[in-house]
Amino acid sequence: MNFKVSKEIFEKFPGLTIGIVVAKDIDNTGKNEEILSLIREKENEIRENFDTGSLSQNPKINVWRKAYSSFGAKPKKNKCSVENLYRQILSENSLRHLNKIVDLYNYISIKHLIPVGGDDLDKVEGNIVLRPAKGDEKFLELNSKETSNPKPGEIVYVDDSEVLCRQWNWRECDKTKMTTETKNVALVIEGLAIFKKEEIESISKELSESINKFCNGETELFILNSEKTEIGF
């Protein structure tokens, strides 16, 4: 399986770095209280240091709002994944437990104020590509039964069959969602130019080590940027 970022993405977003953690043969069953405790501690810290009124001006949020606007999304309506998490937390809604791997990447996301997501590799058809949408791709949103199409030029993750995530990291699909039965995943840590490559490497390593600790399995870490746009695993 290959994971690729199209050249159009790097042309439009110079300095983009994406960390990829591939984890295989993980144990995603059960509920880990240590992970949830880390999340709750970070939630309290976020409530003490952030507010909904000024969140959009934070450089790590604002850079995504500008990116969304550049491909036609409306940041006030369509928010990147980490802004969604922060606004949920600031609304006094704690992040709910889903499964260990999702809990882990949500924790890494809110800790570093960076979008993190991923897919169950056993449900992916063919390869994964981040590219501008043509507009005729099919998308079935998470926990939905209605299909839709992305807008032409919208940035999407796709496999050989359909859209895996719309508007970069706004809405994930239902097909490749992670469950307690999930064994193999590819997780992405998405850093626009405000993040240095070394930071993405460090965050990706932290996620990889957390998976090893809490989910067992074997992990591989990759970095994609304008110099390396494709990997195989």
GROMACS elastic network, one bead per residue, 0.5 to 0.9 nm:
[ bonds ]
;  ai    aj funct       b0    kb
    1   126     6  0.64993   500
    1   127     6  0.54291   500
    1   128     6  0.78820   500
    1   231     6  0.85240   500
    1   232     6  0.56455   500
    1   233     6  0.56622   500
    2   126     6  0.79613   500
    2   127     6  0.50648   500
    2   128     6  0.63871   500
    2   129     6  0.81955   500
    2   230     6  0.69099   500
    2   231     6  0.56068   500
    2   233     6  0.64273   500
    3   127     6  0.60670   500
    3   129     6  0.58228   500
    3   130     6  0.82685   500
    3   229     6  0.84338   500
    3   230     6  0.56188   500
    3   231     6  0.53769   500
    3   232     6  0.62880   500
    3   233     6  0.81945   500
    4   127     6  0.79749   500
    4   128     6  0.63495   500
    4   130     6  0.63808   500
    4   131     6  0.86435   500
    4   224     6  0.82583   500
    4   229     6  0.57934   500
    4   231     6  0.65402   500
    4   232     6  0.87122   500
    5     8     6  0.83747   500
    5     9     6  0.68195   500
    5    10     6  0.78219   500
    5   128     6  0.86352   500
    5   129     6  0.56715   500
    5   131     6  0.63826   500
    5   224     6  0.77031   500
    5   225     6  0.82971   500
    5   226     6  0.89123   500
    5   228     6  0.89987   500
    5   229     6  0.53902   500
    5   230     6  0.64076   500
    6     9     6  0.56013   500
    6    10     6  0.71641   500
    6   129     6  0.71609   500
    6   130     6  0.62067   500
    6   131     6  0.53148   500
    6   132     6  0.81774   500
    6   229     6  0.71057   500
    6   230     6  0.86138   500
    7    10     6  0.53032   500
    7    11     6  0.61823   500
    7    12     6  0.86699   500
    7   131     6  0.82403   500
    7   226     6  0.77499   500
    7   229     6  0.75541   500
    8    11     6  0.50260   500
    8    12     6  0.61738   500
    8    13     6  0.84914   500
    8   131     6  0.71620   500
    8   132     6  0.75637   500
    9    12     6  0.52120   500
    9    13     6  0.59272   500
    9    14     6  0.81704   500
    9    16     6  0.84668   500
    9   130     6  0.77336   500
    9   131     6  0.63781   500
    9   132     6  0.74791   500
    9   155     6  0.81679   500
   10    14     6  0.52616   500
   10    15     6  0.74921   500
   10    16     6  0.65821   500
   10   225     6  0.75153   500
   10   226     6  0.58818   500
   10   229     6  0.87201   500
   11    14     6  0.58971   500
   11   226     6  0.84194   500
   12    70     6  0.88731   500
   13    16     6  0.58155   500
   13    67     6  0.80508   500
   13   192     6  0.72252   500
   13   193     6  0.76058   500
   14    17     6  0.89240   500
   14   192     6  0.80476   500
   14   193     6  0.67976   500
   14   225     6  0.88217   500
   14   226     6  0.75290   500
   15   191     6  0.84191   500
   15   192     6  0.62561   500
   15   194     6  0.80314   500
   15   195     6  0.82807   500
   15   196     6  0.81007   500
   15   197     6  0.84946   500
   15   225     6  0.73934   500
   15   226     6  0.75098   500
   16   190     6  0.77407   500
   16   191     6  0.58460   500
   16   193     6  0.53197   500
   16   194     6  0.86428   500
   16   195     6  0.82002   500
   16   196     6  0.89120   500
   16   197     6  0.85874   500
   16   224     6  0.84138   500
   16   225     6  0.60835   500
   16   226     6  0.74787   500
   17   189     6  0.83686   500
   17   190     6  0.64846   500
   17   191     6  0.51732   500
   17   192     6  0.63287   500
   17   193     6  0.74739   500
   17   195     6  0.78534   500
   17   196     6  0.78424   500
   17   197     6  0.61935   500
   17   200     6  0.70119   500
   17   223     6  0.69804   500
   17   224     6  0.58144   500
   17   226     6  0.79321   500
   18   188     6  0.64957   500
   18   189     6  0.55641   500
   18   191     6  0.58811   500
   18   192     6  0.83038   500
   18   197     6  0.85901   500
   18   200     6  0.71310   500
   18   201     6  0.88930   500
   18   222     6  0.83522   500
   18   223     6  0.57995   500
   18   224     6  0.51457   500
   18   225     6  0.65571   500
   19   187     6  0.80917   500
   19   188     6  0.56054   500
   19   190     6  0.65770   500
   19   191     6  0.80167   500
   19   197     6  0.89447   500
   19   200     6  0.60446   500
   19   201     6  0.65608   500
   19   203     6  0.82120   500
   19   204     6  0.57925   500
   19   205     6  0.89933   500
   19   221     6  0.72465   500
   19   222     6  0.58625   500
   19   224     6  0.64082   500
   19   225     6  0.89528   500
   20   186     6  0.66132   500
   20   187     6  0.55598   500
   20   189     6  0.63985   500
   20   190     6  0.88019   500
   20   204     6  0.70361   500
   20   220     6  0.81153   500
   20   221     6  0.57760   500
   20   222     6  0.50467   500
   20   223     6  0.61547   500
   20   224     6  0.77415   500
   21   185     6  0.80423   500
   21   186     6  0.57195   500
   21   187     6  0.51141   500
   21   188     6  0.65406   500
   21   189     6  0.82539   500
   21   204     6  0.66248   500
   21   205     6  0.82100   500
   21   207     6  0.76438   500
   21   208     6  0.62655   500
   21   219     6  0.66140   500
   21   220     6  0.57378   500
   21   222     6  0.64903   500
   21   223     6  0.88952   500
   22   184     6  0.75366   500
   22   185     6  0.57593   500
   22   187     6  0.63637   500
   22   188     6  0.88934   500
   22   208     6  0.82911   500
   22   218     6  0.81719   500
   22   219     6  0.54473   500
   22   220     6  0.51460   500
   22   221     6  0.64581   500
   22   222     6  0.81850   500
   22   233     6  0.80872   500
   23    26     6  0.67288   500
   23   183     6  0.80906   500
   23   184     6  0.56638   500
   23   185     6  0.53327   500
   23   186     6  0.64587   500
   23   187     6  0.81364   500
   23   208     6  0.78443   500
   23   211     6  0.76724   500
   23   212     6  0.86124   500
   23   216     6  0.89736   500
   23   217     6  0.65405   500
   23   218     6  0.55523   500
   23   220     6  0.65345   500
   23   221     6  0.88582   500
   24   183     6  0.61114   500
   24   185     6  0.65295   500
   24   186     6  0.87888   500
   24   216     6  0.88757   500
   24   217     6  0.55066   500
   24   218     6  0.52864   500
   24   219     6  0.63835   500
   24   220     6  0.87357   500
   25   182     6  0.85425   500
   25   184     6  0.57346   500
   25   185     6  0.89067   500
   25   215     6  0.88668   500
   25   216     6  0.77276   500
   25   218     6  0.67158   500
   26   101     6  0.89098   500
   26   182     6  0.75133   500
   26   184     6  0.64951   500
   26   185     6  0.85086   500
   26   211     6  0.80525   500
   26   212     6  0.83907   500
   26   215     6  0.52974   500
   26   216     6  0.54482   500
   26   218     6  0.73409   500
   27    30     6  0.86212   500
   27   100     6  0.85894   500
   27   101     6  0.89826   500
   27   180     6  0.79909   500
   27   181     6  0.81220   500
   27   182     6  0.78167   500
   27   183     6  0.66272   500
   27   214     6  0.82466   500
   27   216     6  0.62261   500
   27   217     6  0.70607   500
   28    31     6  0.87086   500
   28    99     6  0.65242   500
   28   100     6  0.55816   500
   28   101     6  0.63507   500
   28   178     6  0.89274   500
   28   179     6  0.74428   500
   28   181     6  0.65735   500
   28   182     6  0.63425   500
   28   183     6  0.70823   500
   28   214     6  0.86534   500
   28   215     6  0.59817   500
   28   216     6  0.88846   500
   29    99     6  0.70450   500
   29   100     6  0.71071   500
   29   179     6  0.83979   500
   29   181     6  0.69289   500
   29   182     6  0.85711   500
   29   215     6  0.84575   500
   30    99     6  0.72772   500
   30   100     6  0.72986   500
   30   180     6  0.74667   500
   31    35     6  0.85872   500
   31    36     6  0.84969   500
   31    97     6  0.77835   500
   31    98     6  0.86424   500
   31    99     6  0.67939   500
   31   100     6  0.64448   500
   32    35     6  0.56324   500
   32    36     6  0.66297   500
   32    37     6  0.88369   500
   32    99     6  0.87880   500
   32   100     6  0.67829   500
   32   214     6  0.78234   500
   33    36     6  0.50045   500
   33    37     6  0.59630   500
   33    38     6  0.86030   500
   34    37     6  0.50185   500
   34    38     6  0.63263   500
   34    39     6  0.87315   500
   35    38     6  0.51909   500
   35    39     6  0.63984   500
   35    40     6  0.88224   500
   35   100     6  0.78126   500
   35   103     6  0.69476   500
   35   104     6  0.66853   500
   35   107     6  0.78462   500
   35   214     6  0.83415   500
   36    40     6  0.62034   500
   36    41     6  0.86533   500
   36    95     6  0.89586   500
   36    96     6  0.88800   500
   36    97     6  0.75246   500
   36   103     6  0.72998   500
   36   104     6  0.86902   500
   36   107     6  0.85352   500
   37    40     6  0.50890   500
   37    41     6  0.61852   500
   37    42     6  0.86028   500
   38    41     6  0.52141   500
   38    42     6  0.62547   500
   38    43     6  0.86027   500
   38   107     6  0.72822   500
   39    42     6  0.51708   500
   39    43     6  0.60851   500
   39    44     6  0.87497   500
   39    94     6  0.86641   500
   39    95     6  0.77904   500
   39   103     6  0.80588   500
   39   104     6  0.86608   500
   39   106     6  0.81123   500
   39   107     6  0.55634   500
   39   108     6  0.89945   500
   39   110     6  0.82863   500
   39   111     6  0.85302   500
   40    44     6  0.63206   500
   40    45     6  0.86828   500
   40    94     6  0.74333   500
   40    95     6  0.82940   500
   41    44     6  0.52986   500
   41    45     6  0.63950   500
   41    46     6  0.87787   500
   42    46     6  0.61216   500
   42    47     6  0.86469   500
   42   107     6  0.79191   500
   42   110     6  0.74020   500
   42   111     6  0.66694   500
   43    46     6  0.50760   500
   43    47     6  0.62768   500
   43    48     6  0.87081   500
   43    86     6  0.84438   500
   43    89     6  0.62483   500
   43    90     6  0.82267   500
   43    92     6  0.89556   500
   43    94     6  0.72836   500
   43    95     6  0.84916   500
   43   110     6  0.81449   500
   44    47     6  0.51706   500
   44    48     6  0.63233   500
   44    49     6  0.88069   500
   44    89     6  0.86109   500
   45    48     6  0.51367   500
   45    49     6  0.62819   500
   45    50     6  0.84656   500
   46    49     6  0.52122   500
   46    50     6  0.55960   500
   46    51     6  0.83618   500
   46    86     6  0.76640   500
   46    89     6  0.76274   500
   46    90     6  0.74345   500
   46   110     6  0.84796   500
   46   111     6  0.89835   500
   47    50     6  0.56633   500
   47    51     6  0.69768   500
   47    86     6  0.89380   500
   47    89     6  0.72168   500
   47    90     6  0.57304   500
   47    91     6  0.89459   500
   47    92     6  0.82323   500
   48    51     6  0.82201   500
   50    53     6  0.87068   500
   50    54     6  0.75000   500
   50    55     6  0.65714   500
   50    86     6  0.87123   500
   50    90     6  0.76641   500
   51    54     6  0.59026   500
   51    55     6  0.59616   500
   51    87     6  0.85261   500
   51    90     6  0.66147   500
   52    55     6  0.52231   500
   52    56     6  0.77558   500
   52    86     6  0.85274   500
   52    87     6  0.65525   500
   52    90     6  0.65950   500
   52    91     6  0.82292   500
   53    56     6  0.74411   500
   53    57     6  0.87280   500
   54    57     6  0.55073   500
   54    58     6  0.70635   500
   55    58     6  0.54638   500
   55    61     6  0.71985   500
   55    62     6  0.84033   500
   55    83     6  0.81169   500
   55    86     6  0.84348   500
   55    87     6  0.83149   500
   56    59     6  0.80700   500
   56    60     6  0.88240   500
   56    61     6  0.57934   500
   56    62     6  0.55724   500
   56    65     6  0.78454   500
   56    83     6  0.81539   500
   57    60     6  0.83881   500
   57    61     6  0.68232   500
   57    62     6  0.54817   500
   58    61     6  0.53186   500
   58    62     6  0.57870   500
   58    63     6  0.84586   500
   59    63     6  0.59527   500
   59    64     6  0.87293   500
   59   194     6  0.78477   500
   60    63     6  0.56613   500
   60    64     6  0.70649   500
   60   113     6  0.67155   500
   60   114     6  0.72808   500
   60   192     6  0.86884   500
   60   194     6  0.70297   500
   60   195     6  0.85429   500
   61    64     6  0.54316   500
   61    65     6  0.64819   500
   61    66     6  0.89350   500
   61    80     6  0.81056   500
   61    82     6  0.79925   500
   61    83     6  0.65239   500
   61   113     6  0.78412   500
   61   114     6  0.83489   500
   62    66     6  0.62669   500
   62    67     6  0.85811   500
   63    66     6  0.52527   500
   63    67     6  0.62781   500
   63    68     6  0.87615   500
   63   192     6  0.74179   500
   63   193     6  0.84964   500
   63   194     6  0.75600   500
   64    68     6  0.60551   500
   64    69     6  0.85006   500
   64    75     6  0.83774   500
   64    79     6  0.83067   500
   64    80     6  0.66578   500
   64    83     6  0.89858   500
   64   192     6  0.77940   500
   65    68     6  0.51426   500
   65    69     6  0.62182   500
   65    70     6  0.86735   500
   65    73     6  0.87610   500
   65    74     6  0.81544   500
   65    75     6  0.52841   500
   65    76     6  0.83527   500
   65    78     6  0.89029   500
   65    79     6  0.73021   500
   65    80     6  0.75391   500
   66    69     6  0.50869   500
   66    70     6  0.62349   500
   66    75     6  0.79168   500
   67    70     6  0.51383   500
   67    71     6  0.70127   500
   67    73     6  0.86727   500
   67   192     6  0.88380   500
   68    71     6  0.56869   500
   68    72     6  0.65614   500
   68    73     6  0.50747   500
   68    74     6  0.68172   500
   68    75     6  0.62608   500
   68    78     6  0.80825   500
   68    79     6  0.81603   500
   68    80     6  0.80458   500
   68   154     6  0.87474   500
   68   155     6  0.87167   500
   68   167     6  0.73219   500
   68   168     6  0.82270   500
   69    72     6  0.50958   500
   69    73     6  0.50973   500
   69    74     6  0.59827   500
   69    75     6  0.65531   500
   70    73     6  0.74048   500
   71   132     6  0.87382   500
   71   153     6  0.62497   500
   71   154     6  0.54996   500
   71   155     6  0.70611   500
   71   167     6  0.84371   500
   72   151     6  0.85393   500
   72   153     6  0.79815   500
   72   154     6  0.69581   500
   73    76     6  0.89934   500
   73    77     6  0.82001   500
   73    78     6  0.65165   500
   73    79     6  0.88756   500
   73   154     6  0.77047   500
   73   167     6  0.72508   500
   74    77     6  0.54673   500
   74    78     6  0.55109   500
   74    79     6  0.79250   500
   75    79     6  0.52722   500
   75    80     6  0.79235   500
   76    79     6  0.66257   500
   78   167     6  0.81577   500
   78   170     6  0.67209   500
   79    82     6  0.81245   500
   79    83     6  0.60910   500
   79    84     6  0.60676   500
   79   169     6  0.86622   500
   79   170     6  0.62544   500
   80    83     6  0.54914   500
   80    84     6  0.63548   500
   80    85     6  0.89217   500
   80   115     6  0.71910   500
   80   167     6  0.82453   500
   80   168     6  0.79080   500
   80   169     6  0.58039   500
   80   170     6  0.50474   500
   80   171     6  0.86873   500
   81    84     6  0.51420   500
   81    85     6  0.64161   500
   81    86     6  0.88516   500
   81   109     6  0.87640   500
   81   114     6  0.84196   500
   81   115     6  0.56820   500
   81   116     6  0.75946   500
   81   117     6  0.83168   500
   81   169     6  0.57298   500
   81   170     6  0.54489   500
   81   171     6  0.79152   500
   82    86     6  0.62150   500
   82    87     6  0.86136   500
   82   106     6  0.84157   500
   82   109     6  0.63598   500
   82   110     6  0.66109   500
   82   113     6  0.63854   500
   82   114     6  0.59949   500
   82   115     6  0.50422   500
   82   116     6  0.76170   500
   82   169     6  0.88566   500
   83    86     6  0.50590   500
   83    87     6  0.60902   500
   83    88     6  0.84671   500
   83   110     6  0.89622   500
   83   113     6  0.81810   500
   83   114     6  0.87453   500
   83   115     6  0.83625   500
   84    87     6  0.52596   500
   84    88     6  0.61551   500
   84    89     6  0.86715   500
   84   170     6  0.86321   500
   85    88     6  0.51213   500
   85    89     6  0.62538   500
   85    90     6  0.86677   500
   85    95     6  0.76568   500
   85   106     6  0.81404   500
   85   109     6  0.85665   500
   85   110     6  0.72191   500
   86    89     6  0.50521   500
   86    90     6  0.60642   500
   86    91     6  0.85013   500
   86   110     6  0.70945   500
   86   113     6  0.85521   500
   87    91     6  0.60530   500
   87    92     6  0.87652   500
   87    93     6  0.87529   500
   88    91     6  0.51537   500
   88    92     6  0.68074   500
   88    93     6  0.54550   500
   88    94     6  0.71689   500
   88    95     6  0.75589   500
   89    92     6  0.52321   500
   89    93     6  0.51185   500
   89    94     6  0.56052   500
   89    95     6  0.70202   500
   90    93     6  0.71811   500
   90    94     6  0.88268   500
   91    94     6  0.85766   500
   93    96     6  0.85108   500
   95   103     6  0.85323   500
   95   106     6  0.84416   500
   96   103     6  0.83268   500
   97   100     6  0.78562   500
   97   102     6  0.81475   500
   97   103     6  0.63283   500
   98   101     6  0.84604   500
   98   102     6  0.63848   500
   98   103     6  0.65514   500
   98   178     6  0.89138   500
   98   179     6  0.78256   500
   98   180     6  0.85156   500
   99   102     6  0.55236   500
   99   103     6  0.60092   500
   99   104     6  0.85897   500
   99   178     6  0.78240   500
   99   179     6  0.64378   500
   99   180     6  0.59763   500
  100   103     6  0.50109   500
  100   104     6  0.60419   500
  100   105     6  0.87227   500
  100   179     6  0.89731   500
  100   180     6  0.78656   500
  100   211     6  0.88024   500
  100   214     6  0.76547   500
  100   215     6  0.73215   500
  101   104     6  0.50928   500
  101   105     6  0.63486   500
  101   106     6  0.85747   500
  101   178     6  0.77574   500
  101   179     6  0.86418   500
  101   180     6  0.87422   500
  101   185     6  0.89222   500
  101   211     6  0.72439   500
  101   214     6  0.85796   500
  101   215     6  0.74245   500
  102   105     6  0.53033   500
  102   106     6  0.60225   500
  102   107     6  0.84979   500
  102   117     6  0.81674   500
  102   118     6  0.88155   500
  102   178     6  0.73013   500
  102   179     6  0.86629   500
  103   106     6  0.51877   500
  103   107     6  0.61782   500
  103   108     6  0.87838   500
  104   107     6  0.51407   500
  104   108     6  0.63644   500
  104   109     6  0.86082   500
  104   207     6  0.74863   500
  104   210     6  0.73194   500
  104   211     6  0.75111   500
  104   214     6  0.86886   500
  105   108     6  0.50056   500
  105   109     6  0.59932   500
  105   110     6  0.86767   500
  105   116     6  0.61498   500
  105   117     6  0.69295   500
  105   118     6  0.88478   500
  105   187     6  0.80807   500
  105   207     6  0.70270   500
  106   110     6  0.62595   500
  106   111     6  0.84444   500
  106   115     6  0.87098   500
  106   116     6  0.70204   500
  106   117     6  0.81209   500
  107   110     6  0.53831   500
  107   111     6  0.59478   500
  107   112     6  0.85815   500
  108   111     6  0.50852   500
  108   112     6  0.61489   500
  108   113     6  0.80886   500
  108   114     6  0.79757   500
  108   115     6  0.89027   500
  108   116     6  0.75248   500
  108   203     6  0.76189   500
  108   206     6  0.80909   500
  108   207     6  0.67301   500
  109   112     6  0.55771   500
  109   113     6  0.55323   500
  109   114     6  0.50588   500
  109   115     6  0.56444   500
  109   116     6  0.55106   500
  109   117     6  0.86733   500
  109   189     6  0.81876   500
  110   114     6  0.68742   500
  110   115     6  0.83227   500
  111   114     6  0.80501   500
  112   115     6  0.87735   500
  112   203     6  0.77610   500
  114   189     6  0.71240   500
  114   190     6  0.66973   500
  114   191     6  0.68470   500
  115   169     6  0.71629   500
  115   188     6  0.81337   500
  115   189     6  0.61119   500
  115   190     6  0.56147   500
  115   191     6  0.76460   500
  116   169     6  0.81459   500
  116   187     6  0.70306   500
  116   188     6  0.55372   500
  116   190     6  0.63975   500
  117   169     6  0.74245   500
  117   172     6  0.84846   500
  117   186     6  0.85232   500
  117   187     6  0.55492   500
  117   188     6  0.54567   500
  117   189     6  0.70199   500
  117   190     6  0.86308   500
  118   121     6  0.89586   500
  118   172     6  0.86207   500
  118   176     6  0.83757   500
  118   177     6  0.81059   500
  118   178     6  0.82629   500
  118   185     6  0.69310   500
  118   186     6  0.54763   500
  118   188     6  0.57377   500
  118   189     6  0.88520   500
  119   122     6  0.86862   500
  119   123     6  0.79160   500
  119   124     6  0.75007   500
  119   164     6  0.79500   500
  119   172     6  0.88776   500
  119   175     6  0.88066   500
  119   176     6  0.51311   500
  119   177     6  0.60079   500
  119   178     6  0.65526   500
  119   184     6  0.85931   500
  119   185     6  0.56141   500
  119   186     6  0.55933   500
  119   187     6  0.66082   500
  119   188     6  0.89441   500
  120   123     6  0.56800   500
  120   124     6  0.68177   500
  120   175     6  0.85697   500
  120   177     6  0.60851   500
  120   178     6  0.54704   500
  120   179     6  0.83630   500
  120   182     6  0.63639   500
  120   183     6  0.76110   500
  120   184     6  0.59401   500
  120   186     6  0.68017   500
  120   187     6  0.89246   500
  121   124     6  0.51052   500
  121   125     6  0.84101   500
  121   176     6  0.72600   500
  121   182     6  0.85876   500
  121   183     6  0.82997   500
  121   184     6  0.54801   500
  121   185     6  0.50390   500
  121   186     6  0.64540   500
  122   125     6  0.81834   500
  122   176     6  0.79811   500
  122   182     6  0.80189   500
  122   183     6  0.78805   500
  122   184     6  0.65230   500
  122   185     6  0.78697   500
  123   175     6  0.66234   500
  123   176     6  0.52728   500
  123   177     6  0.84194   500
  124   127     6  0.73705   500
  124   128     6  0.77509   500
  124   159     6  0.64432   500
  124   160     6  0.82498   500
  124   161     6  0.85844   500
  124   164     6  0.86420   500
  124   175     6  0.79752   500
  124   176     6  0.63716   500
  125   128     6  0.83016   500
  125   159     6  0.57766   500
  125   160     6  0.56375   500
  125   161     6  0.62968   500
  125   162     6  0.85803   500
  126   159     6  0.59531   500
  126   160     6  0.51838   500
  126   161     6  0.78592   500
  127   158     6  0.79981   500
  127   159     6  0.52042   500
  127   160     6  0.60922   500
  128   157     6  0.67349   500
  128   158     6  0.56338   500
  128   160     6  0.74277   500
  128   164     6  0.84840   500
  129   156     6  0.81011   500
  129   157     6  0.55485   500
  129   158     6  0.53685   500
  129   159     6  0.63436   500
  129   160     6  0.86665   500
  129   230     6  0.89519   500
  130   155     6  0.70675   500
  130   156     6  0.56882   500
  130   158     6  0.65220   500
  130   168     6  0.79185   500
  131   153     6  0.85504   500
  131   154     6  0.82907   500
  131   155     6  0.56234   500
  131   156     6  0.57100   500
  131   157     6  0.65700   500
  131   158     6  0.78344   500
  131   168     6  0.88991   500
  132   135     6  0.89174   500
  132   152     6  0.72156   500
  132   154     6  0.53396   500
  132   156     6  0.60778   500
  132   157     6  0.86399   500
  133   136     6  0.78806   500
  133   137     6  0.73241   500
  133   150     6  0.64964   500
  133   151     6  0.66976   500
  133   152     6  0.51410   500
  133   153     6  0.50254   500
  133   154     6  0.52186   500
  133   155     6  0.58886   500
  133   156     6  0.60598   500
  133   157     6  0.87297   500
  133   158     6  0.88117   500
  133   163     6  0.88483   500
  134   137     6  0.68982   500
  134   150     6  0.78504   500
  134   151     6  0.73706   500
  134   153     6  0.64434   500
  134   154     6  0.80960   500
  135   138     6  0.85393   500
  135   149     6  0.60559   500
  135   150     6  0.51994   500
  135   153     6  0.74552   500
  135   154     6  0.80370   500
  136   149     6  0.59947   500
  136   150     6  0.72233   500
  136   151     6  0.82327   500
  136   152     6  0.80289   500
  137   148     6  0.83036   500
  137   149     6  0.56797   500
  137   150     6  0.67585   500
  137   158     6  0.85768   500
  137   161     6  0.81664   500
  137   162     6  0.58803   500
  137   163     6  0.64170   500
  138   147     6  0.64042   500
  138   148     6  0.59149   500
  138   149     6  0.51859   500
  138   150     6  0.76186   500
  138   161     6  0.80400   500
  138   162     6  0.52233   500
  138   163     6  0.60681   500
  139   146     6  0.84571   500
  139   147     6  0.52788   500
  139   148     6  0.51812   500
  139   149     6  0.57925   500
  139   150     6  0.74304   500
  139   162     6  0.60409   500
  139   163     6  0.50616   500
  139   164     6  0.71968   500
  139   165     6  0.80594   500
  139   166     6  0.78926   500
  139   173     6  0.66663   500
  139   174     6  0.87263   500
  140   143     6  0.83697   500
  140   144     6  0.65306   500
  140   145     6  0.67136   500
  140   146     6  0.61606   500
  140   148     6  0.65547   500
  140   149     6  0.87985   500
  140   162     6  0.83955   500
  140   163     6  0.77774   500
  140   164     6  0.83684   500
  140   172     6  0.85174   500
  140   173     6  0.54328   500
  140   174     6  0.59749   500
  140   175     6  0.75008   500
  141   144     6  0.53293   500
  141   145     6  0.75656   500
  141   146     6  0.74160   500
  141   147     6  0.70885   500
  141   148     6  0.81201   500
  141   164     6  0.86606   500
  141   165     6  0.82820   500
  141   166     6  0.86814   500
  141   171     6  0.67711   500
  141   172     6  0.61385   500
  141   174     6  0.54179   500
  141   175     6  0.84769   500
  142   145     6  0.85866   500
  142   171     6  0.74241   500
  142   172     6  0.57651   500
  142   175     6  0.76097   500
  142   176     6  0.89080   500
  142   177     6  0.73397   500
  143   173     6  0.81052   500
  143   174     6  0.57908   500
  144   147     6  0.80339   500
  144   173     6  0.87010   500
  144   174     6  0.71015   500
  145   174     6  0.88186   500
  149   163     6  0.85402   500
  150   153     6  0.83694   500
  150   154     6  0.64519   500
  150   155     6  0.85878   500
  150   156     6  0.79753   500
  150   163     6  0.82759   500
  150   166     6  0.67827   500
  150   167     6  0.79714   500
  151   154     6  0.54443   500
  151   155     6  0.88510   500
  152   155     6  0.86538   500
  153   156     6  0.88513   500
  154   166     6  0.76734   500
  154   167     6  0.59106   500
  154   168     6  0.78646   500
  155   165     6  0.88495   500
  155   166     6  0.69050   500
  155   167     6  0.52285   500
  155   168     6  0.51360   500
  155   169     6  0.88856   500
  156   163     6  0.66262   500
  156   164     6  0.73475   500
  156   165     6  0.56973   500
  156   167     6  0.56185   500
  156   169     6  0.79584   500
  157   162     6  0.87603   500
  157   163     6  0.58728   500
  157   164     6  0.52305   500
  157   165     6  0.51211   500
  157   166     6  0.68513   500
  157   167     6  0.85017   500
  157   168     6  0.66616   500
  157   169     6  0.84391   500
  158   161     6  0.73621   500
  158   162     6  0.56324   500
  158   164     6  0.50328   500
  158   165     6  0.70874   500
  158   166     6  0.88777   500
  159   162     6  0.57380   500
  159   163     6  0.65566   500
  159   164     6  0.67760   500
  160   163     6  0.87261   500
  163   166     6  0.67951   500
  163   172     6  0.85605   500
  163   173     6  0.70321   500
  164   171     6  0.85235   500
  164   172     6  0.59672   500
  164   173     6  0.50081   500
  164   174     6  0.80767   500
  164   175     6  0.77090   500
  164   176     6  0.71883   500
  165   168     6  0.62839   500
  165   169     6  0.61289   500
  165   170     6  0.70098   500
  165   171     6  0.54416   500
  165   173     6  0.56823   500
  166   169     6  0.64162   500
  166   170     6  0.59126   500
  166   171     6  0.52273   500
  166   172     6  0.65339   500
  166   173     6  0.79676   500
  167   170     6  0.53208   500
  167   171     6  0.69968   500
  168   171     6  0.79847   500
  169   172     6  0.71711   500
  169   190     6  0.88656   500
  172   175     6  0.89300   500
  172   176     6  0.83821   500
  172   177     6  0.76954   500
  173   176     6  0.65019   500
  173   177     6  0.68582   500
  174   177     6  0.55028   500
  177   182     6  0.87713   500
  178   181     6  0.78241   500
  178   182     6  0.57577   500
  178   183     6  0.89191   500
  178   185     6  0.80147   500
  179   182     6  0.52697   500
  179   183     6  0.89696   500
  180   183     6  0.84316   500
  182   185     6  0.75315   500
  183   217     6  0.85326   500
  184   217     6  0.88310   500
  188   204     6  0.83756   500
  189   200     6  0.70921   500
  189   203     6  0.77653   500
  189   204     6  0.67129   500
  190   200     6  0.79070   500
  191   194     6  0.72090   500
  191   195     6  0.55319   500
  191   196     6  0.79142   500
  191   197     6  0.82367   500
  191   199     6  0.87594   500
  191   200     6  0.66537   500
  192   195     6  0.59826   500
  192   196     6  0.85182   500
  193   196     6  0.68211   500
  193   197     6  0.88098   500
  195   198     6  0.81894   500
  195   199     6  0.62653   500
  195   200     6  0.69182   500
  196   199     6  0.52684   500
  196   200     6  0.66376   500
  196   201     6  0.88128   500
  197   200     6  0.52126   500
  197   201     6  0.62377   500
  197   202     6  0.86829   500
  197   223     6  0.84163   500
  197   225     6  0.85721   500
  198   201     6  0.50242   500
  198   202     6  0.61597   500
  198   203     6  0.86714   500
  199   202     6  0.50563   500
  199   203     6  0.61539   500
  199   204     6  0.84557   500
  200   203     6  0.51445   500
  200   204     6  0.59502   500
  200   205     6  0.84212   500
  200   223     6  0.81245   500
  201   204     6  0.51446   500
  201   205     6  0.60907   500
  201   206     6  0.86446   500
  201   221     6  0.84778   500
  201   222     6  0.84345   500
  201   223     6  0.71722   500
  202   205     6  0.50904   500
  202   206     6  0.62315   500
  202   207     6  0.87470   500
  203   206     6  0.50377   500
  203   207     6  0.62968   500
  203   208     6  0.86045   500
  204   207     6  0.51339   500
  204   208     6  0.61113   500
  204   209     6  0.86288   500
  204   221     6  0.70479   500
  204   222     6  0.84908   500
  204   223     6  0.87861   500
  205   209     6  0.61064   500
  205   210     6  0.84905   500
  205   221     6  0.71760   500
  206   209     6  0.52152   500
  206   210     6  0.61227   500
  206   211     6  0.86853   500
  207   210     6  0.50300   500
  207   211     6  0.62442   500
  207   212     6  0.86806   500
  208   211     6  0.52237   500
  208   212     6  0.63710   500
  208   213     6  0.87721   500
  208   219     6  0.62546   500
  208   220     6  0.76169   500
  208   221     6  0.72747   500
  209   213     6  0.62043   500
  209   214     6  0.87053   500
  209   219     6  0.83178   500
  210   213     6  0.50219   500
  210   214     6  0.60671   500
  210   215     6  0.78780   500
  211   214     6  0.53188   500
  211   215     6  0.50744   500
  211   216     6  0.63391   500
  211   217     6  0.77285   500
  211   218     6  0.86175   500
  211   219     6  0.78283   500
  212   215     6  0.56715   500
  212   217     6  0.62220   500
  212   218     6  0.69338   500
  212   219     6  0.72531   500
  213   216     6  0.59592   500
  216   219     6  0.89393   500
  220   233     6  0.87036   500
  222   231     6  0.76328   500
  223   228     6  0.76692   500
  223   229     6  0.88068   500
  223   231     6  0.86741   500
  224   227     6  0.75518   500
  224   228     6  0.52765   500
  224   229     6  0.53922   500
  224   230     6  0.67856   500
  224   231     6  0.78247   500
  225   228     6  0.52329   500
  225   229     6  0.57572   500
  225   230     6  0.88079   500
  226   229     6  0.59957   500
  228   231     6  0.78784   500
